[in-house]
């Protein structure tokens, strides 16, 4: 997954965990529209949002961001 953009990594991890966008949005408290825009690369995600996503997906923020 190293060559993927952030949104693509979020989508890949989400699918690996078996979540739909709607399920992940609900569990993180992020709107479906914002999550979709982040996955498509149309919106920058602040660390606060990325922390919610990584926590829900059971991965570290560093793993999500590849830092």
C-alpha positions, -999 to 999 in steps of 0.1 A, spaced: 0 0 0 30 23 1 24 39 -33 -12 47 -26 -25 82 -18 -40 87 16 -76 84 4 -68 52 -14 -53 38 17 -83 47 38 -106 30 12 -83 -1 11 -82 -4 49 -119 2 52 -127 -26 27 -102 -49 44 -122 -44 76 -155 -50 58 -169 -15 63 -190 5 39 -184 42 37 -217 47 55 -207 24 83 -173 40 88 -188 75 86 -214 66 113 -188 50 136 -164 79 133 -190 107 134 -177 120 101 -203 129 74 -206 105 45 -199 133 21 -166 143 38 -154 107 40 -162 102 3 -143 134 -6 -113 123 15 -112 89 -2 -115 104 -36 -86 128 -28 -109 159 -31 -106 170 5 -76 173 29 -81 154 61 -70 170 93 -52 148 118 -83 149 141 -103 132 114 -75 107 105 -72 97 142 -110 89 143 -106 68 111 -75 50 122 -89 42 156 -121 28 140 -100 7 115 -78 -6 143 -45 8 128 -21 35 139 -22 70 125 14 64 113 4 33 94 -25 52 78 -3 81 68 28 60 61 50 81 84 
